Amino acid sequence: MEVVMKSKSVSLAALSFLALPSAYGFAQNRVGSPEVRAEAPPAAPQTTPVAARSTGSPQDLLIGAGDLLEVNLYGMPDFKTDVRVNSGGEISLPMLGTVAVGGLSIEQAETLIGRKLIQKGLFNDPHVTVFEKEYATQGISVLGEVQKAGIYPLLGSRRLYDAISAAGGTTPKAGRYVLITRRNDPQRPVRVPLSTGAPESMENNVTVEPGDTIVVSKAGVVYVVGDVHQPGGFVMENGNDITVLRAIALAQGTNPNAALNAARLIRKTPEGPKDVPLSLKKILTAKAPDLQLQADDVVFVPGSAGKSAAKRGAEAVLQMATGVAIWRIP
C-alpha cells in the first residue's frame, strides 16, 4: 500500500525587514564664546523636555567610551551637538568644554550638564536632554536558529526583525516564536510569535534594546529517508504531533520496491541512538498501531532490492538524515 500526499517545500525565508543601519555620523558644532550669556528660557511645559527624549535611551544602561550622544539644550538650538565619548569617558560640549559622563546614566548626564551650566552662570534653569544614538559598549545577542548567531552592535532602540536580519535571518529549522530576555529583567523572558504575514509582523516586531538576548526557537523535525518518493525532514509546526503514517505521507509515499517489513525507527536518547523495528506494512493496513513520532526521529524505509541496506546501523541511518532537505508542512 502506498500513501502519497502532496507536500510543498516552504523553507522559512530569512527575515528581511529593516536592516540594521550603519553607525550614525556625528559632527561637533561649537558656538560663541562662554562670555556670551543667555537668560534662561521661560518655564516650559513638562511635556517639552520629555518629548525630546527617545526610547532609544534605555533607563538602566550606562554611558561608555565610544558611545555617540546627542546633547540638546531647550531654547538654544546652537547648543545641539552630536559628540562621541572618548576613551576616558569624556565629551566636549559648547560653552562647557570637557565633561566626564562615562559610567553615568542618561538622567545623571543630563543633571550633570545642567548643573555645570548653572555653575558657570550661563543659565538659571537649563533643560538638558541627552539621547544615546549609538551604544558602542552594548550589543544584542542573537542566538538559536539564525544563520549567524552572535553579538551585534545596536544603535539605540531597534526592532526585533532588524536584529534577526543582522544575524542573517532564520534557518529552515526555525520555530514559530522568539524568546527575548531583557537586560533589565532577565528573570522574565518574553515569548514573541515569529510571524511572516504583514499585519502580524508589524504587531510582533517589538522593540529591542542594547543588552537584550534574542533566541529564535528550533522547531521539531522528523526525518524520513530511504526508499520513499521525497526523503527529507519535516517540521513539526507549532508542536503538532506527526505519526509514522503522516510522515510517510509527507514523504509522498513509498516506492514500489520498498521493504515495508524491514522499516526502522531511529530515536535519539541520552544513551545513544535507539533502533526500533517498524512493521510499516501492518501500520499501513491498520493491523498495527500508528506510532507518534518525536522531534529528531528518523524513519528509515529500505529498498527490497538492496538487502544490505536494511542492515545498516543506526548511526549510518542518522548520517543519511544529515543534509536532507527540510520541508515545512503546508
Backbone bond lengths (Angstrom), bond angles and torsions (degrees), N, CA, C in turn:
res aa  C-N    CA-C-N  psi(-1)  N-CA   C-N-CA  omega(-1)  CA-C   N-CA-C  phi
1 M - - - 1.474 - - 1.508 109.35 -
2 E 1.265 115.55 133.46 1.459 119.15 -176.62 1.513 109.51 -117.86
3 V 1.287 116.72 127.34 1.460 122.12 178.37 1.504 108.44 -105.62
4 V 1.308 116.52 123.73 1.458 120.24 -178.34 1.510 108.84 -126.05
5 M 1.308 116.74 130.83 1.467 121.61 177.80 1.502 108.99 -138.09
6 K 1.294 116.67 127.76 1.463 121.58 -179.94 1.510 110.02 -65.69
7 S 1.294 116.54 133.15 1.468 122.25 179.46 1.491 108.99 -135.80
8 K 1.301 116.48 143.04 1.460 121.08 178.13 1.508 109.77 -109.80
9 S 1.299 113.51 146.44 1.465 118.92 175.14 1.500 108.11 -86.76
10 V 1.290 115.48 117.07 1.459 119.08 -179.76 1.508 107.57 -128.20
11 S 1.275 117.44 72.21 1.469 120.79 179.40 1.509 108.70 -64.64
12 L 1.304 116.92 126.66 1.467 120.62 -178.20 1.505 109.79 -58.73
13 A 1.332 115.62 113.42 1.471 119.87 -177.03 1.508 110.50 -66.52
14 A 1.322 113.20 148.70 1.471 118.36 176.53 1.506 108.96 -62.48
15 L 1.327 115.42 130.80 1.459 119.41 -180.00 1.502 109.95 -63.29
16 S 1.327 114.94 132.29 1.468 117.96 -177.28 1.509 109.40 -136.43
17 F 1.304 114.12 54.48 1.452 118.26 175.69 1.519 108.26 -78.62
18 L 1.273 119.11 -132.20 1.462 120.80 179.95 1.497 110.38 -75.57
19 A 1.315 118.61 119.37 1.464 121.77 178.91 1.509 109.05 -75.03
20 L 1.320 113.84 150.25 1.470 116.86 176.43 1.510 109.91 -59.87
21 P 1.354 118.10 125.13 1.459 119.54 -179.25 1.508 111.24 -73.22
22 S 1.311 114.60 164.32 1.464 119.20 176.51 1.518 108.92 -73.21
23 A 1.303 115.52 166.64 1.472 120.14 -176.77 1.510 110.89 -59.25
24 Y 1.312 114.54 143.85 1.451 119.56 178.20 1.523 109.64 -66.16
25 G 1.304 115.87 143.53 1.462 119.30 171.46 1.512 108.43 -76.16
26 F 1.283 117.27 162.82 1.449 118.07 179.20 1.511 109.45 -142.75
27 A 1.330 114.44 151.52 1.464 120.78 177.69 1.503 107.82 -141.97
28 Q 1.282 116.39 140.98 1.464 121.26 -179.65 1.513 108.48 -102.80
29 N 1.341 114.96 112.78 1.456 120.28 -177.38 1.517 109.55 -99.71
30 R 1.291 116.44 122.32 1.459 120.38 179.06 1.527 109.09 -105.23
31 V 1.346 114.78 146.35 1.458 120.25 -179.74 1.511 108.58 -115.23
32 G 1.334 115.27 -163.10 1.464 121.28 -174.23 1.510 113.81 -60.59
33 S 1.323 116.32 175.09 1.461 121.44 -174.32 1.513 110.32 -68.93
34 P 1.351 116.99 158.38 1.460 120.51 -179.81 1.513 113.04 -62.17
35 E 1.325 118.69 -13.98 1.460 120.23 -177.48 1.522 111.62 -73.87
36 V 1.324 117.28 -17.62 1.458 120.72 178.39 1.513 107.26 -83.60
37 R 1.317 115.79 109.60 1.455 120.10 -175.59 1.522 110.13 -99.13
38 A 1.315 114.15 148.00 1.462 119.34 178.08 1.512 108.35 -125.84
39 E 1.329 115.24 143.00 1.451 119.26 177.57 1.524 108.72 -71.87
40 A 1.297 115.87 151.39 1.462 119.77 177.83 1.514 109.48 -64.68
41 P 1.315 118.43 144.28 1.461 120.94 178.38 1.512 110.06 -68.97
42 P 1.337 116.68 159.00 1.462 119.39 176.70 1.517 109.40 -57.52
43 A 1.329 114.13 153.30 1.464 118.24 179.35 1.513 109.31 -55.86
44 A 1.296 116.41 121.95 1.460 120.96 -176.11 1.515 109.83 -91.28
45 P 1.340 116.82 153.88 1.458 118.69 174.27 1.521 109.65 -58.89
46 Q 1.316 116.42 149.04 1.463 120.64 -175.82 1.517 112.04 -58.41
47 T 1.348 116.68 -28.11 1.460 119.48 -176.08 1.512 112.62 -68.87
48 T 1.317 119.24 -21.81 1.464 120.07 -174.85 1.514 112.75 -67.44
49 P 1.354 119.67 -56.38 1.459 117.14 179.07 1.516 113.14 -68.07
50 V 1.345 117.73 -31.52 1.453 119.57 179.83 1.514 110.29 -66.89
51 A 1.325 117.02 -40.02 1.456 120.19 -179.26 1.504 111.58 -64.68
52 A 1.320 116.60 -25.79 1.461 119.19 -179.42 1.510 111.99 -72.03
53 R 1.335 117.29 -16.03 1.455 120.30 -178.95 1.518 109.65 -83.07
54 S 1.305 116.63 140.72 1.463 122.35 177.72 1.509 109.46 -107.61
55 T 1.344 115.23 156.77 1.458 119.13 174.97 1.511 111.00 -68.64
56 G 1.332 117.29 -1.64 1.452 120.21 178.20 1.508 112.70 -74.31
57 S 1.327 119.21 1.00 1.460 121.75 179.15 1.517 109.31 -118.72
58 P 1.319 118.97 81.50 1.460 120.87 179.34 1.519 110.75 -56.27
59 Q 1.315 114.74 141.30 1.455 119.56 -169.42 1.527 113.53 -70.49
60 D 1.346 118.25 -22.79 1.455 118.97 -173.44 1.520 113.27 -102.59
61 L 1.314 118.94 2.44 1.458 121.09 -179.77 1.523 110.33 -90.94
62 L 1.313 115.54 144.23 1.456 120.72 -177.70 1.518 110.72 -103.57
63 I 1.304 115.50 148.37 1.460 121.99 179.51 1.524 109.08 -71.90
64 G 1.334 115.56 137.98 1.456 119.93 -179.67 1.513 111.72 -136.92
65 A 1.324 115.83 170.54 1.464 121.58 179.76 1.521 110.38 -58.68
66 G 1.332 115.64 136.42 1.451 121.24 179.93 1.510 114.13 91.81
67 D 1.334 118.45 -14.20 1.460 120.65 178.50 1.526 110.26 -66.53
68 L 1.313 115.43 148.34 1.465 121.14 177.42 1.521 108.77 -107.04
69 L 1.340 116.52 119.61 1.455 122.44 -177.56 1.517 110.98 -110.33
70 E 1.322 115.10 147.20 1.464 120.93 168.71 1.528 106.72 -112.93
71 V 1.322 116.61 120.67 1.463 121.94 -176.36 1.521 108.54 -111.72
72 N 1.333 116.27 127.64 1.460 121.96 -179.31 1.526 110.32 -124.48
73 L 1.318 114.77 148.45 1.462 121.96 174.47 1.516 107.13 -126.23
74 Y 1.321 115.59 116.42 1.460 120.18 -175.44 1.527 111.20 -58.28
75 G 1.332 115.06 131.33 1.454 121.00 179.56 1.511 114.07 84.89
76 M 1.328 118.12 -2.85 1.463 122.51 -179.15 1.531 109.55 -130.45
77 P 1.323 117.68 78.54 1.471 120.21 -177.30 1.521 113.33 -59.85
78 D 1.332 117.69 -27.69 1.468 119.44 179.64 1.527 112.29 -70.31
79 F 1.314 116.34 -15.72 1.461 119.56 -179.63 1.527 111.71 -79.99
80 K 1.322 116.60 -22.34 1.464 120.34 -176.84 1.525 110.27 -57.88
81 T 1.322 115.92 129.88 1.461 119.55 -178.65 1.517 110.57 -151.51
82 D 1.314 115.38 145.78 1.459 122.40 170.00 1.519 107.26 -99.62
83 V 1.308 116.90 126.75 1.458 119.46 -173.43 1.528 110.01 -141.08
84 R 1.317 115.46 139.15 1.462 122.02 179.96 1.535 109.78 -92.99
85 V 1.325 116.46 134.12 1.464 121.23 177.37 1.527 108.56 -73.65
86 N 1.334 116.54 125.34 1.465 119.10 -177.57 1.527 111.35 -78.30
87 S 1.326 116.22 178.96 1.467 121.05 -175.59 1.522 112.54 -63.13
88 G 1.329 116.77 -20.52 1.458 120.51 177.90 1.509 113.37 -91.46
89 G 1.343 117.67 4.37 1.456 121.56 179.93 1.514 113.50 80.35
90 E 1.345 117.25 20.76 1.463 121.05 -176.43 1.524 111.23 -111.97
91 I 1.332 114.54 154.08 1.459 122.08 172.50 1.521 108.47 -128.14
92 S 1.312 115.84 159.20 1.465 121.17 178.08 1.516 108.64 -114.72
93 L 1.347 116.27 123.05 1.456 121.76 -175.33 1.520 111.18 -119.85
94 P 1.343 116.53 150.16 1.462 120.05 174.67 1.528 110.38 -58.09
95 M 1.309 116.71 139.74 1.459 125.05 176.51 1.525 113.77 72.35
96 L 1.326 117.83 -16.49 1.463 120.06 -177.01 1.519 113.44 -114.43
97 G 1.298 116.42 -27.35 1.460 118.78 -174.83 1.518 110.99 77.36
98 T 1.323 116.77 -137.77 1.466 121.56 -174.43 1.528 111.41 -80.28
99 V 1.338 115.23 131.37 1.466 121.83 177.17 1.526 107.65 -130.92
100 A 1.327 117.12 128.50 1.464 122.04 -179.88 1.525 109.74 -86.94
101 V 1.334 116.66 112.03 1.464 121.00 -177.99 1.529 112.41 -119.34
102 G 1.320 117.77 -4.51 1.460 120.62 -179.49 1.515 112.15 -59.82
103 G 1.331 116.91 133.07 1.453 121.56 -179.62 1.511 114.45 85.67
104 L 1.339 117.60 -1.72 1.464 121.40 179.06 1.521 109.95 -95.45
105 S 1.328 115.63 155.29 1.454 120.05 169.89 1.526 108.33 -78.91
106 I 1.318 116.39 170.83 1.463 120.26 178.39 1.522 110.41 -59.62
107 E 1.334 116.85 -45.16 1.466 120.11 -178.89 1.523 111.61 -63.83
108 Q 1.318 116.49 -39.49 1.466 119.66 178.89 1.519 111.18 -65.76
109 A 1.329 116.94 -37.98 1.464 120.43 178.00 1.524 110.34 -65.33
110 E 1.330 117.01 -41.06 1.463 120.48 177.96 1.530 110.63 -61.51
111 T 1.324 115.67 -44.77 1.466 119.97 179.90 1.526 111.20 -63.09
112 L 1.327 116.26 -42.97 1.463 120.63 -178.92 1.526 111.44 -63.32
113 I 1.321 117.02 -45.55 1.469 120.21 -179.22 1.519 110.17 -64.58
114 G 1.338 116.28 -42.44 1.458 119.45 178.38 1.515 112.06 -61.95
115 R 1.336 116.88 -41.34 1.462 120.78 179.71 1.527 111.31 -64.14
116 K 1.315 116.72 -39.35 1.467 119.76 179.34 1.530 111.51 -67.05
117 L 1.331 116.66 -35.58 1.468 119.63 176.61 1.529 110.57 -64.24
118 I 1.336 116.40 -37.65 1.465 120.36 178.27 1.524 110.46 -70.15
119 Q 1.326 116.49 -43.20 1.465 120.69 -178.88 1.526 111.99 -61.30
120 K 1.314 116.51 -32.61 1.462 119.82 178.47 1.525 112.34 -81.35
121 G 1.324 116.19 -2.20 1.451 120.20 178.77 1.512 113.54 74.75
122 L 1.316 117.37 19.70 1.466 120.45 -177.84 1.521 111.98 -85.70
123 F 1.335 117.48 -34.01 1.462 121.66 -178.83 1.520 109.03 -142.05
124 N 1.330 114.47 153.49 1.456 119.95 175.71 1.531 111.86 -90.99
125 D 1.323 115.90 -38.10 1.474 120.25 -176.56 1.529 109.22 -145.08
126 P 1.316 118.16 70.75 1.465 120.41 -176.44 1.530 112.09 -73.74
127 H 1.327 115.83 142.11 1.464 122.23 175.89 1.529 107.58 -107.14
128 V 1.307 116.06 100.17 1.468 122.01 -176.54 1.526 109.51 -103.26
129 T 1.307 116.64 133.85 1.464 121.25 172.83 1.522 108.92 -124.55
130 V 1.316 114.69 139.56 1.465 121.49 178.41 1.520 107.95 -122.59
131 F 1.310 115.70 130.02 1.461 121.80 178.40 1.524 108.35 -120.46
132 E 1.310 116.29 125.74 1.468 119.67 -179.04 1.524 108.54 -88.05
133 K 1.315 115.28 106.94 1.462 120.42 -178.59 1.524 112.63 -77.68
134 E 1.305 116.64 -34.83 1.464 119.50 -174.90 1.522 110.11 -143.42
135 Y 1.315 115.56 124.56 1.456 120.91 176.35 1.521 108.80 -96.15
136 A 1.303 117.29 96.35 1.460 120.11 179.53 1.516 111.35 -74.00
137 T 1.310 117.56 -23.33 1.465 121.03 -175.41 1.519 112.53 -99.51
138 Q 1.313 118.65 -0.85 1.454 121.61 -178.94 1.523 109.18 -127.76
139 G 1.315 116.60 127.28 1.451 121.06 175.84 1.514 109.92 -115.82
140 I 1.317 115.22 178.60 1.455 121.06 176.22 1.517 107.82 -122.41
141 S 1.316 117.20 132.09 1.462 121.98 -178.36 1.523 109.44 -88.95
142 V 1.328 116.16 126.20 1.463 121.96 176.96 1.529 106.84 -117.73
143 L 1.324 116.21 112.72 1.460 121.79 -172.18 1.524 110.68 -127.34
144 G 1.323 115.63 179.22 1.460 120.68 177.81 1.509 112.50 86.03
145 E 1.319 116.20 -142.00 1.466 122.00 -173.94 1.528 112.02 -84.14
146 V 1.337 114.70 67.55 1.462 122.02 172.22 1.524 107.78 -124.74
147 Q 1.322 115.53 160.69 1.462 119.74 -175.43 1.528 112.29 -66.78
148 K 1.330 117.05 -38.97 1.463 120.78 -175.75 1.525 109.12 -134.89
149 A 1.321 115.52 82.02 1.463 119.56 179.58 1.523 110.07 -65.32
150 G 1.324 116.02 144.21 1.456 119.55 179.18 1.511 111.43 166.30
151 I 1.322 115.34 -169.58 1.464 122.20 178.39 1.520 108.04 -104.53
152 Y 1.318 115.89 127.43 1.456 121.28 -176.38 1.525 110.04 -119.51
153 P 1.341 117.05 138.20 1.466 119.67 176.96 1.514 109.69 -65.11
154 L 1.298 115.88 141.52 1.456 121.13 -178.80 1.509 108.89 -121.42
155 L 1.317 116.72 123.88 1.455 121.35 -177.81 1.523 108.81 -92.00
156 G 1.321 115.77 87.89 1.451 119.47 -177.60 1.522 110.30 71.22
157 S 1.328 117.21 -157.62 1.457 121.70 178.61 1.518 109.61 -75.02
158 R 1.318 116.10 137.00 1.450 121.80 175.28 1.519 108.30 -135.46
159 R 1.318 115.65 -178.81 1.447 121.49 -178.89 1.529 110.86 -101.56
160 L 1.320 114.91 158.32 1.458 121.35 -177.25 1.518 111.92 -54.50
161 Y 1.341 116.75 -47.03 1.463 119.27 -175.59 1.525 111.90 -71.64
162 D 1.333 117.72 -22.58 1.467 119.77 172.27 1.523 109.48 -60.69
163 A 1.330 115.02 -46.99 1.465 120.00 -176.84 1.523 111.09 -66.46
164 I 1.339 117.01 -40.76 1.466 119.93 179.37 1.523 110.39 -66.79
165 S 1.328 117.14 -38.53 1.462 120.50 177.11 1.520 110.82 -63.79
166 A 1.335 117.01 -38.57 1.464 120.27 178.88 1.522 110.82 -62.47
167 A 1.339 116.86 -28.38 1.462 121.42 178.98 1.520 111.81 -88.84
168 G 1.316 117.55 14.93 1.458 121.31 176.21 1.509 114.96 87.24
169 G 1.336 117.46 6.51 1.458 120.01 -179.05 1.521 111.73 85.49
170 T 1.317 115.74 -179.86 1.458 121.28 -176.78 1.525 111.51 -86.59
171 T 1.327 116.05 161.94 1.460 122.20 175.45 1.528 109.11 -90.41
172 P 1.337 117.46 166.42 1.471 119.34 177.44 1.523 113.40 -60.95
173 K 1.332 117.49 -21.60 1.461 120.70 -178.60 1.524 112.85 -90.99
174 A 1.315 117.59 7.64 1.465 120.46 -177.74 1.516 110.81 -64.45
175 G 1.323 114.57 141.12 1.451 120.28 176.20 1.514 111.11 -82.26
176 R 1.320 114.55 -166.35 1.458 120.27 -174.13 1.520 113.24 -103.96
177 Y 1.308 118.09 15.95 1.460 118.61 177.53 1.521 110.07 -149.01
178 V 1.321 114.87 163.60 1.460 123.56 179.56 1.522 107.99 -127.33
179 L 1.323 116.30 139.10 1.463 120.77 172.91 1.523 108.66 -102.17
180 I 1.319 116.33 124.50 1.460 121.57 178.51 1.524 108.26 -112.53
181 T 1.319 115.79 118.94 1.464 120.93 175.69 1.521 108.11 -101.26
182 R 1.315 115.07 115.06 1.463 120.38 -177.62 1.530 110.00 -77.30
183 R 1.321 115.40 139.71 1.465 120.57 -179.53 1.521 111.55 -60.38
184 N 1.325 116.22 -35.78 1.461 119.58 -176.94 1.528 112.86 -91.15
185 D 1.351 117.43 1.42 1.463 120.27 178.95 1.529 109.43 -151.82
186 P 1.339 117.37 62.22 1.464 120.40 -172.48 1.523 114.33 -67.44
187 Q 1.327 118.23 -16.27 1.458 120.67 -177.45 1.522 112.69 -81.64
188 R 1.320 117.09 -9.88 1.464 119.79 -177.37 1.524 110.68 -129.68
189 P 1.334 118.09 78.41 1.466 119.98 177.57 1.527 110.95 -64.24
190 V 1.307 115.22 148.05 1.464 121.98 -177.78 1.522 108.74 -104.16
191 R 1.317 117.11 129.23 1.466 122.14 177.85 1.522 108.92 -95.84
192 V 1.324 116.13 122.38 1.463 122.15 -176.84 1.525 108.93 -122.40
193 P 1.340 118.91 128.04 1.466 120.23 176.76 1.525 110.76 -61.54
194 L 1.323 115.58 141.55 1.458 121.26 177.91 1.515 107.08 -101.49
195 S 1.326 116.15 99.02 1.455 121.86 -173.74 1.515 110.68 -109.12
196 T 1.344 114.58 154.54 1.461 119.63 175.49 1.520 111.98 -116.05
197 G 1.350 117.77 -9.35 1.454 119.27 175.70 1.515 110.28 -73.72
198 A 1.327 117.00 142.94 1.464 121.01 -172.75 1.531 113.47 -57.03
199 P 1.366 119.48 -51.79 1.470 118.18 -178.28 1.520 112.27 -62.30
200 E 1.345 117.00 -44.52 1.461 120.03 -179.47 1.517 111.18 -66.60
201 S 1.333 115.81 -36.88 1.459 119.13 -177.86 1.516 110.95 -62.42
202 M 1.320 117.44 -41.31 1.455 120.49 -179.87 1.522 110.42 -63.19
203 E 1.327 116.52 -39.24 1.466 120.35 -178.39 1.523 111.45 -71.63
204 N 1.331 116.50 -38.38 1.465 120.73 -176.16 1.518 113.23 -88.05
205 N 1.322 117.32 -6.58 1.467 120.98 -178.65 1.524 109.13 -81.31
206 V 1.319 115.15 71.48 1.463 121.41 -171.61 1.523 110.93 -76.74
207 T 1.313 115.09 164.96 1.462 121.19 178.22 1.524 110.28 -76.35
208 V 1.319 115.91 137.95 1.466 121.40 173.15 1.519 108.14 -121.85
209 E 1.327 115.15 150.84 1.453 121.46 -174.44 1.529 110.56 -120.93
210 P 1.328 117.03 159.74 1.466 119.86 174.14 1.526 111.13 -54.55
211 G 1.313 116.04 137.51 1.451 120.93 -178.70 1.512 114.24 93.20
212 D 1.345 118.39 -11.36 1.460 121.29 177.36 1.531 110.23 -74.00
213 T 1.318 115.88 157.90 1.462 122.33 175.08 1.521 109.19 -121.90
214 I 1.327 116.08 127.09 1.461 122.69 179.94 1.524 108.18 -110.82
215 V 1.324 117.21 128.04 1.463 121.56 176.34 1.527 108.30 -123.88
216 V 1.329 116.34 114.62 1.462 121.28 176.52 1.525 107.86 -82.21
217 S 1.320 116.37 123.25 1.460 120.88 -174.65 1.529 111.75 -67.53
218 K 1.315 114.46 158.45 1.465 121.13 176.17 1.516 109.14 -103.87
219 A 1.319 116.17 128.20 1.454 119.98 176.60 1.524 109.39 -77.96
220 G 1.322 116.60 148.59 1.452 119.61 173.71 1.524 109.98 -67.98
221 V 1.318 116.45 142.41 1.463 121.67 -179.86 1.522 108.64 -131.13
222 V 1.343 116.67 133.63 1.464 121.46 170.78 1.524 107.78 -112.49
223 Y 1.312 116.01 149.10 1.463 121.20 -173.72 1.528 110.23 -118.81
224 V 1.330 115.00 142.38 1.459 121.99 172.58 1.520 106.95 -126.43
225 V 1.324 116.73 119.73 1.463 121.10 -177.75 1.521 109.16 -131.56
226 G 1.315 115.16 165.40 1.455 120.72 178.93 1.511 111.94 104.68
227 D 1.341 116.17 -140.14 1.468 122.09 -171.01 1.530 111.13 -88.36
228 V 1.337 115.37 64.55 1.463 122.65 175.08 1.523 108.35 -125.09
229 H 1.335 115.36 162.95 1.465 119.22 -175.66 1.529 112.71 -67.47
230 Q 1.318 116.54 -38.44 1.464 119.47 -176.49 1.526 109.71 -136.10
231 P 1.322 117.66 80.78 1.467 119.11 178.54 1.523 110.63 -65.67
232 G 1.303 116.29 149.95 1.466 119.61 178.64 1.508 111.45 164.62
233 G 1.331 114.38 -175.00 1.454 121.57 175.96 1.516 109.19 -104.30
234 F 1.315 116.66 142.13 1.457 121.41 -176.27 1.530 109.32 -123.65
235 V 1.329 114.95 124.19 1.460 121.71 -174.51 1.522 110.40 -73.74
236 M 1.314 115.99 132.03 1.459 121.94 176.31 1.525 107.73 -84.79
237 E 1.309 116.97 89.73 1.459 122.09 -174.66 1.521 111.24 -62.61
238 N 1.342 114.41 130.41 1.462 121.72 174.96 1.527 112.33 54.32
239 G 1.332 116.57 30.11 1.456 120.07 177.47 1.517 113.97 75.86
240 N 1.351 118.40 9.46 1.455 120.69 -179.43 1.526 110.69 -65.12
241 D 1.330 115.54 140.67 1.455 120.24 -179.70 1.524 110.75 -73.66
242 I 1.318 115.00 149.83 1.458 122.09 173.95 1.521 107.09 -126.37
243 T 1.332 116.80 127.43 1.455 121.40 177.52 1.527 109.56 -91.09
244 V 1.344 115.42 174.04 1.462 119.65 177.89 1.524 110.38 -60.85
245 L 1.332 117.41 -45.95 1.466 120.29 179.83 1.522 111.31 -61.57
246 R 1.305 115.80 -41.89 1.468 120.08 179.06 1.527 110.10 -62.81
247 A 1.316 116.92 -41.71 1.463 120.58 179.96 1.524 111.08 -64.06
248 I 1.350 116.89 -43.00 1.462 120.01 177.98 1.524 110.34 -63.70
249 A 1.331 116.36 -39.00 1.462 120.08 178.30 1.523 111.24 -63.87
250 L 1.338 116.61 -41.64 1.461 120.06 178.79 1.524 111.35 -64.67
251 A 1.327 116.37 -28.77 1.467 120.63 176.43 1.525 111.17 -83.32
252 Q 1.334 116.36 10.62 1.464 124.27 177.17 1.524 112.58 63.88
253 G 1.307 115.79 30.96 1.450 120.86 172.13 1.517 114.28 84.78
254 T 1.321 114.26 171.82 1.459 120.51 -179.65 1.521 110.60 -90.85
255 N 1.313 115.15 158.62 1.456 121.17 175.36 1.531 109.83 -79.81
256 P 1.338 117.44 160.19 1.475 119.90 -177.45 1.523 113.86 -57.50
257 N 1.317 117.83 -31.48 1.463 120.28 -176.67 1.529 113.48 -91.96
258 A 1.314 117.54 10.68 1.462 120.12 -177.19 1.524 111.04 -65.72
259 A 1.313 116.38 136.33 1.469 122.05 176.88 1.523 108.34 -88.41
260 L 1.325 116.26 86.84 1.461 121.17 -172.04 1.526 112.45 -63.32
261 N 1.316 117.28 -33.91 1.466 119.93 -178.27 1.523 112.91 -78.53
262 A 1.341 116.73 -8.43 1.470 120.05 -179.22 1.526 112.06 -105.79
263 A 1.343 116.66 9.65 1.467 120.11 -179.21 1.529 110.05 -66.27
264 R 1.324 115.25 155.28 1.462 120.60 -178.50 1.520 110.41 -140.88
265 L 1.312 113.42 153.04 1.462 121.43 173.97 1.520 107.64 -111.76
266 I 1.325 116.55 122.47 1.459 121.78 177.15 1.525 107.44 -105.83
267 R 1.322 115.72 119.04 1.471 120.73 -177.56 1.527 109.58 -120.67
268 K 1.323 115.89 130.65 1.462 120.51 178.39 1.523 109.68 -77.51
269 T 1.318 116.03 133.47 1.462 122.02 176.67 1.524 108.21 -132.98
270 P 1.324 117.63 164.53 1.477 119.11 177.57 1.524 112.80 -58.17
271 E 1.324 116.88 -26.69 1.466 120.13 -179.78 1.523 112.48 -85.75
272 G 1.332 116.79 -6.51 1.459 120.59 -177.55 1.519 110.68 124.90
273 P 1.336 118.04 178.34 1.463 120.89 -178.82 1.531 111.62 -63.83
274 K 1.328 115.54 136.87 1.459 121.80 176.94 1.521 108.13 -107.96
275 D 1.343 116.68 124.56 1.463 123.01 -176.19 1.523 108.68 -101.35
276 V 1.349 117.03 114.37 1.462 121.94 -176.05 1.527 109.17 -116.28
277 P 1.351 118.93 122.16 1.468 120.44 175.09 1.528 110.50 -60.50
278 L 1.301 115.86 141.59 1.462 121.07 -175.05 1.529 107.98 -128.83
279 S 1.331 116.83 110.28 1.463 120.69 178.03 1.522 108.66 -81.59
280 L 1.321 114.41 79.04 1.459 119.74 -173.43 1.525 111.67 -63.70
281 K 1.332 116.96 -34.46 1.464 119.67 -179.04 1.521 110.83 -62.66
282 K 1.334 116.80 -42.92 1.463 120.22 179.08 1.527 111.33 -68.27
283 I 1.335 116.34 -37.00 1.470 119.16 178.71 1.521 110.02 -65.09
284 L 1.329 116.31 -41.16 1.464 120.52 -179.05 1.527 111.92 -66.62
285 T 1.319 117.49 -28.01 1.468 121.24 -179.58 1.529 111.79 -101.12
286 A 1.333 117.01 14.77 1.465 123.34 176.21 1.525 112.57 62.61
287 K 1.331 117.98 25.12 1.461 121.96 176.81 1.526 111.84 -96.93
288 A 1.316 115.40 -3.00 1.466 121.58 176.03 1.521 107.12 -143.22
289 P 1.335 117.09 149.28 1.475 119.24 -177.32 1.528 112.10 -64.99
290 D 1.319 114.00 144.04 1.470 120.40 175.50 1.528 108.03 -78.11
291 L 1.303 117.38 127.18 1.460 121.55 -173.92 1.524 111.80 -90.72
292 Q 1.342 115.02 142.56 1.460 120.38 172.70 1.526 108.88 -79.02
293 L 1.319 116.11 133.96 1.456 120.92 178.52 1.525 110.08 -95.06
294 Q 1.311 115.78 153.72 1.458 122.53 176.52 1.522 109.55 -110.12
295 A 1.326 115.09 162.71 1.465 119.49 177.96 1.522 109.92 -54.86
296 D 1.319 115.95 136.46 1.474 125.05 178.92 1.523 113.98 76.28
297 D 1.336 118.26 5.38 1.464 119.69 172.83 1.526 110.11 -65.78
298 V 1.341 116.09 148.23 1.462 121.87 177.18 1.525 108.42 -124.55
299 V 1.336 116.48 121.13 1.461 122.13 173.51 1.526 107.43 -96.71
300 F 1.329 116.00 120.51 1.465 121.31 -178.06 1.523 109.22 -111.47
301 V 1.333 116.57 122.21 1.461 122.75 178.31 1.525 108.04 -114.92
302 P 1.342 118.40 103.68 1.463 119.28 -179.20 1.526 111.36 -76.72
303 G 1.298 116.11 161.59 1.459 120.99 174.56 1.512 109.94 -89.11
304 S 1.333 117.10 139.05 1.459 120.65 -177.45 1.517 111.97 -65.82
305 A 1.332 117.53 -24.25 1.464 119.89 -179.31 1.515 111.43 -71.98
306 G 1.308 117.88 -25.43 1.465 121.32 -178.66 1.512 110.25 -112.16
307 K 1.340 116.61 85.80 1.462 120.90 -177.46 1.523 112.05 -58.83
308 S 1.309 115.92 -32.44 1.458 118.63 -178.00 1.514 111.92 -66.21
309 A 1.346 115.88 -25.86 1.463 119.06 -179.28 1.518 110.85 -62.41
310 A 1.335 115.76 -35.27 1.460 119.33 -178.56 1.518 112.09 -69.14
311 K 1.305 117.21 -17.15 1.457 121.53 -177.96 1.517 112.55 -94.45
312 R 1.294 116.91 4.06 1.454 119.06 -179.91 1.520 110.20 -62.49
313 G 1.306 115.08 141.65 1.447 119.79 178.98 1.519 111.86 -71.90
314 A 1.338 114.34 164.93 1.464 119.29 -179.19 1.518 111.50 -59.07
315 E 1.330 116.84 -39.33 1.461 120.02 -179.50 1.527 110.70 -62.63
316 A 1.346 116.17 -38.88 1.463 119.92 179.33 1.519 110.97 -65.97
317 V 1.328 116.16 -38.25 1.465 119.68 178.40 1.525 110.35 -66.82
318 L 1.321 116.58 -42.39 1.464 119.71 177.56 1.521 110.75 -61.25
319 Q 1.318 116.10 -36.01 1.455 119.96 178.27 1.519 110.80 -64.63
320 M 1.332 116.62 -35.32 1.464 120.42 177.58 1.525 111.14 -62.13
321 A 1.337 115.64 -33.98 1.464 119.59 -178.23 1.518 112.31 -74.95
322 T 1.333 115.94 -16.11 1.460 119.69 -179.99 1.522 109.97 -76.11
323 G 1.289 116.48 126.96 1.461 120.14 176.63 1.513 115.02 90.10
324 V 1.352 117.94 -2.32 1.461 118.40 177.72 1.525 109.63 -73.91
325 A 1.312 116.15 161.53 1.463 121.00 179.57 1.523 109.92 -66.11
326 I 1.323 115.52 144.58 1.462 121.52 175.80 1.520 107.57 -101.38
327 W 1.325 116.49 126.77 1.459 121.55 -176.68 1.518 109.88 -114.63
328 R 1.311 115.43 140.72 1.466 120.75 174.67 1.519 108.63 -100.44
329 I 1.309 114.94 138.15 1.456 120.56 -177.65 1.520 109.09 -73.59
330 P 1.328 119.05 125.54 1.467 120.38 -177.84 1.524 111.38 -69.80
